[in-house]
Amino acid sequence: AQSVTQLDSHVSVSEGTPVLLRCNYSSSYSPSLFWYVQHPNKGLQLLLKYTSAATLVKGINGFEAEFKKSETSFHLTKPSAHMSDAAEYFCVVSTRSNDYKLSFGAGTTVTVRA
Amino acid sequence: SQTIHQWPATLVQPVGSPLSLECTVEGTSNPNLYWYRQAAGRGLQLLFYSVGIGQISSEVPQNLSASRPQDRQFILSSKKLLLSDSGFYLCALNRGSETQYFGPGTRLLVL
């Protein structure tokens, strides 16, 4: 079985300050982990993915995430938020045992204050 | 690179009417195709996936059905819409274990 828990349903930050979005996963097998971003009324865009290579993964738009097996976490960070980062973010897990089907977290909505 | 098209972008339908949403892909062959629904303020739920022409797997029992008449075409249908069918419908593709990529979505409002 596999599942994802996003620990914050909503995060509010000031422009130029760091962003932290927390994600914990549960998986019986070695997981692949993803972060997707969704802007209002748009499809999902892949930010970054972890697939058993380097544990620190760098993605687009200055985002990065660190896979910590001991903590079963895959938190997403960005050193300096931009107004365009306001969106909904989904943490996602897949495993070979589940035919690589995706399991989504409930999402975290990020608002950025000027 | 691959591209996913979804049509229409927005749809308002009365309860009890039929539904047909289309997803077509370009730039790849033999993809796995997926239909997801996103209800307001919630995450994504996998509805159907297909590994090839005519091959459909349903993930949850519901009022909807899917078909794959061509390699690069995936259709989501209903004979009679329910209010609960309202949501944002996303088509996605991948090949094997690779990353899934998503289309722009169709917003459906059932009144």
Interface residues (C-beta under 8 A of the other chain):
Chain A: S32 F34 Y36 N41 K42 G43 L44 Q45 L46 K49 F90 S94 R96 Y100 K101 L102 F104 G105 A106 G107
Chain B: I4 R42 G43 L44 L46 Y49 E59 F88 L90 A92 N94 G96 S97 T99 Q100 Y101 F102 G103 P104 G105 R107
